Amino acid sequence: MNYTAPWWLPGGNLQTIVAAKLGRRFSGDAPVYMRERWQTPDQDFIDLDWQVVPDAPNSPLLVLFHGLEGSSRSHYAESFAEFARDQNLAYVVVHFRGCSGEINLAPRAYHSGDFEEIGWILERLRQQHGGPVLAVGISLGGNALLRWAEEAGRMAGQTVYALAAVCAPVDLAASGVCIGKGFNRQVYTRMFLQSMKPKALRKLAQFPGLFDGDALRAATDLYTFDNLFTAPLHGFKNTEDYWHRASAKPGLGRIRIPTLVLNARNDPFVPAASLPGPQDVGDWVTLWQPRGGGHVGFPVGAPPTSLAALPQAVGGWLLQNR
């Protein structure tokens, strides 16, 4: 990706925050979604939002997996929706459990290494759509999508033609340490916990005794939250075990499907030193690591700035590699 940030948005934090809060997500009408609910194999549910567009027979399906606490109304989801509409693609945003506005039913949530859930969703979408499937994962969703491709190996190509991971924290320990310090802790960690802690406490109300509620209320960083909630609810011993086993970076060489891994080198909480290099990937993986862009930002142009560059670059790559 050949990206140059606007002169008036220096640094990864501005490129991240302005894109999310002020960036122009679409030039025409806002995307219109139709919600579909699926029952999961463990009798829970997930919600999928399908963009309502004129039928395009045999068109590819673009599937988006959102980031931590994201949804179909996240800035990146709506900008990818416009790209899909312009390209006559079917488009669906998959909500991880508990992220569609309604608390899920099972004593679990979602996590960065949820590759089994990703695989079940993608296979059902392939069967339901019938045409080519392309997948993009954003941040946490990108890491989980990469983990699925690693586990699926050569079988992944039977489900998806190509995939892309955008700003994925492929080394979860490095990102976890980074987001727990200084400005990141005060801004990004606080923002995530303001959403995650109430949802976790609603889960505790569903299942009394599931975890230590008082300790979770006192948590001030993602390490502690993951230690109390994410790790034990999803079969990990603790935060270290979760971050180690769920990180995509060690397995990138096992991928056998056209894959794009895009990370800005000034991402505030995905350190450049933690990013994969050519020695970490095989012939199937393309690395894009522009100097700027922030975390799922990549704004372009004058204020309020446009977010079209990211979906155009990533979506264009996916279409060329289908």
C-alpha positions in Angstrom: 0.0 0.0 0.0 1.5 3.3 -1.1 0.1 5.5 1.7 1.1 9.1 2.7 -0.7 10.7 5.6 -2.1 14.3 5.2 0.4 16.9 6.5 -2.1 18.0 9.1 -2.3 14.6 10.7 1.2 13.8 11.9 1.7 10.7 14.0 -0.2 7.4 14.6 -2.4 8.7 17.3 -3.9 11.5 15.3 -4.3 9.2 12.2 -6.1 6.7 14.4 -8.4 9.0 16.4 -9.4 11.4 13.6 -10.2 8.6 11.3 -12.4 6.8 13.9 -14.1 10.0 15.1 -14.3 12.4 12.2 -13.4 10.5 9.0 -15.8 10.5 6.1 -16.8 6.8 5.9 -18.8 7.1 2.7 -19.5 9.6 0.0 -23.1 8.6 -0.8 -25.8 7.2 1.5 -25.0 5.3 4.7 -25.0 1.6 4.3 -28.3 -0.2 5.0 -28.1 -3.5 6.7 -30.4 -6.5 7.1 -29.7 -8.6 10.2 -29.6 -12.4 10.2 -29.2 -14.4 13.3 -27.5 -17.8 13.4 -27.7 -20.4 16.1 -24.2 -21.7 17.0 -23.3 -25.3 17.5 -23.3 -24.7 21.3 -26.8 -23.2 21.3 -25.7 -19.6 21.4 -26.2 -17.1 18.6 -24.3 -14.7 16.4 -25.7 -11.8 14.3 -24.6 -11.0 10.8 -25.5 -7.7 9.1 -25.9 -8.0 5.3 -25.7 -4.8 3.2 -28.9 -4.3 1.3 -28.0 -3.7 -2.3 -29.5 -4.8 -5.7 -28.9 -8.4 -6.5 -25.7 -9.1 -8.4 -25.8 -12.8 -9.4 -22.6 -14.8 -8.8 -20.9 -11.7 -7.4 -18.1 -12.4 -4.8 -19.0 -12.1 -1.2 -16.9 -9.8 1.0 -16.9 -10.9 4.6 -15.7 -8.5 7.3 -14.7 -9.6 10.9 -14.5 -6.5 13.1 -12.0 -5.5 15.7 -12.2 -5.4 19.5 -15.7 -4.1 20.5 -16.4 -3.3 16.9 -19.6 -3.7 14.9 -21.2 -3.1 11.5 -21.3 0.6 12.3 -17.6 0.9 13.0 -15.9 3.4 10.8 -13.9 0.8 8.8 -17.0 -1.4 8.4 -19.0 1.4 6.8 -16.1 2.4 4.5 -15.7 -1.2 3.3 -19.5 -1.3 2.8 -19.2 1.5 0.3 -16.4 -0.2 -1.5 -18.4 -3.4 -1.8 -21.4 -1.5 -3.1 -19.3 0.3 -5.7 -17.8 -3.0 -6.8 -21.2 -4.8 -6.9 -20.0 -7.2 -4.2 -22.2 -8.9 -1.6 -21.1 -7.7 1.8 -21.6 -9.0 5.3 -20.3 -8.0 8.7 -20.0 -10.8 11.1 -20.5 -9.8 14.8 -18.5 -11.7 17.3 -20.6 -12.9 20.3 -22.0 -10.1 22.3 -21.0 -7.3 19.9 -24.3 -6.9 18.0 -26.0 -4.9 20.8 -27.4 -8.0 22.6 -25.6 -10.1 25.1 -25.0 -13.6 24.0 -26.3 -16.7 25.9 -23.3 -18.9 26.5 -20.7 -18.5 29.3 -18.1 -17.2 26.9 -17.5 -14.2 24.6 -14.9 -13.9 21.8 -11.1 -13.6 21.6 -8.2 -13.0 19.3 -7.5 -16.7 18.6 -11.1 -17.8 17.9 -10.2 -19.7 14.8 -12.8 -22.5 15.2 -15.6 -20.0 15.3 -14.1 -18.2 12.2 -13.9 -21.5 10.3 -17.5 -22.5 11.1 -18.8 -19.0 10.0 -16.8 -19.0 6.8 -17.9 -22.5 5.7 -21.5 -21.7 6.4 -21.2 -18.5 4.4 -19.6 -20.3 1.5 -22.4 -22.8 1.4 -25.1 -20.1 1.7 -23.6 -17.7 -0.8 -22.5 -20.2 -3.5 -20.1 -17.8 -5.1 -16.5 -16.7 -4.4 -15.8 -15.6 -0.8 -13.2 -13.0 0.2 -12.5 -12.2 3.8 -11.0 -9.3 5.7 -10.3 -9.1 9.4 -9.7 -5.9 11.3 -7.4 -5.8 14.3 -8.5 -8.6 16.6 -10.6 -10.0 13.8 -7.6 -10.0 11.6 -5.5 -12.0 14.0 -8.3 -14.5 14.4 -8.7 -14.8 10.7 -5.0 -15.4 10.2 -5.1 -18.1 13.0 -7.9 -19.8 11.0 -5.8 -19.8 7.8 -2.9 -21.2 9.7 -4.9 -24.1 11.2 -6.8 -24.8 8.0 -3.6 -24.9 5.8 -4.3 -26.1 2.3 -8.0 -26.7 3.2 -8.6 -22.9 3.6 -8.7 -22.5 -0.2 -11.8 -24.7 -0.4 -13.7 -22.0 1.7 -12.1 -18.7 0.9 -10.4 -17.4 -2.3 -8.2 -14.8 -0.5 -8.1 -12.9 2.8 -6.6 -9.8 4.3 -5.7 -8.9 7.9 -5.7 -5.1 8.6 -3.7 -3.8 11.6 -3.8 -7.2 13.3 -1.8 -7.5 16.6 -0.1 -10.7 15.5 2.2 -10.6 18.5 -0.4 -10.2 21.3 2.1 -9.9 24.1 3.9 -7.0 22.4 0.6 -5.2 21.8 -0.7 -6.0 25.2 2.4 -4.4 26.8 2.2 -1.4 24.5 -1.4 -0.6 25.0 -0.9 -0.8 28.8 1.5 2.1 29.0 1.3 5.9 29.0 -1.0 7.6 26.6 -2.3 4.3 25.2 -3.4 3.2 28.7 -5.2 6.5 29.4 -7.0 6.6 26.0 -7.3 3.3 24.3 -7.3 0.9 27.3 -9.8 3.1 29.1 -12.0 3.2 26.0 -12.0 -0.5 25.5 -12.6 -1.3 29.2 -15.6 1.1 29.3 -17.3 -1.2 26.9 -15.9 -4.6 27.9 -16.3 -4.4 31.7 -20.1 -3.8 31.7 -20.6 -6.6 29.2 -18.5 -9.0 31.3 -20.5 -8.1 34.4 -23.8 -8.8 32.5 -22.2 -12.2 31.7 -21.6 -12.7 35.4 -25.2 -11.9 36.1 -26.2 -14.6 33.7 -23.8 -17.1 35.3 -23.1 -16.2 39.0 -19.7 -17.3 40.1 -18.2 -17.4 36.6 -15.4 -15.1 37.7 -14.4 -12.6 40.4 -16.7 -9.6 39.8 -15.0 -7.4 42.3 -11.6 -8.0 40.8 -12.9 -7.3 37.3 -14.5 -4.1 38.4 -11.1 -3.0 39.7 -9.2 -3.9 36.6 -7.4 -1.0 34.9 -5.6 -2.8 32.0 -6.3 -5.4 29.4 -3.8 -7.8 30.9 -5.9 -8.0 34.1 -9.1 -8.2 32.2 -7.8 -11.1 30.1 -6.5 -12.8 33.1 -9.9 -12.7 34.9 -12.3 -13.0 32.0 -11.0 -13.7 28.5 -8.4 -16.4 29.3 -10.4 -18.6 31.7 -13.7 -18.4 29.8 -12.0 -19.6 26.6 -9.8 -22.4 27.8 -6.5 -20.6 28.5 -4.6 -20.9 31.7 -3.9 -17.2 32.1 -3.1 -14.1 30.1 0.3 -15.3 29.1 -1.0 -18.6 27.8 -3.8 -16.8 25.9 -1.5 -14.2 24.3 1.0 -16.9 23.3 -1.4 -19.5 21.9 -3.6 -16.9 20.1 -0.9 -14.9 18.4 -0.8 -15.4 14.6 2.8 -14.4 14.0 4.5 -17.7 14.8 2.3 -19.6 12.3 2.2 -17.3 9.3 4.5 -19.6 7.4 1.8 -22.3 7.4 -0.7 -20.3 5.4 -1.5 -21.7 2.0 -4.0 -19.2 0.6 -3.4 -15.7 -0.9 -3.1 -13.5 2.2 -2.4 -9.8 2.8 -1.1 -8.6 6.1 -1.3 -4.8 6.4 0.2 -3.0 9.3 1.1 0.7 9.7 4.5 1.1 11.2 3.3 3.9 13.4 0.3 2.0 14.8 0.0 3.2 18.4 -0.5 -0.3 19.9 1.0 -2.7 17.4 4.7 -2.0 17.8 6.7 -1.9 14.5 9.3 -4.1 16.1 6.7 -6.9 16.6 5.6 -7.0 13.0 6.4 -10.0 10.8 9.3 -9.8 8.3 9.9 -11.8 5.1 11.6 -14.5 7.2 8.3 -15.1 9.1 6.1 -15.8 6.1 6.0 -17.9 3.0 5.1 -17.3 -0.6 1.4 -17.1 0.1 1.6 -14.0 2.4 2.1 -10.5 1.2 3.3 -7.9 3.7 2.3 -4.2 3.5 3.9 -2.1 6.1 3.6 1.6 5.2 5.2 4.2 7.5 1.9 5.9 8.4 -1.7 5.1 8.8 -2.2 4.6 12.5 -4.5 1.8 13.8 -7.1 1.2 11.1 -6.9 4.8 10.1 -5.2 5.6 6.8 -7.1 8.9 6.4 -6.5 10.9 3.2 -7.3 14.5 2.1 -8.4 17.7 3.7 -10.6 17.8 6.9 -12.7 16.0 7.8 -10.7 13.5 5.7 -11.7 10.4 3.7 -11.4 6.8 4.8 -11.7 5.4 1.2 -8.0 4.6 0.8 -8.0 1.6 3.1 -10.9 -0.4 1.5 -9.8 0.5 -2.0 -6.3 -0.8 -1.4 -7.2 -3.9 0.5 -10.4 -4.7 -1.4 -8.6 -4.1 -4.7 -5.9 -6.6 -3.6 -8.5 -9.2 -2.7 -10.2 -8.9 -6.0 -7.0 -9.3 -7.9 -6.1 -12.4 -6.0 -9.4 -14.2 -6.0 
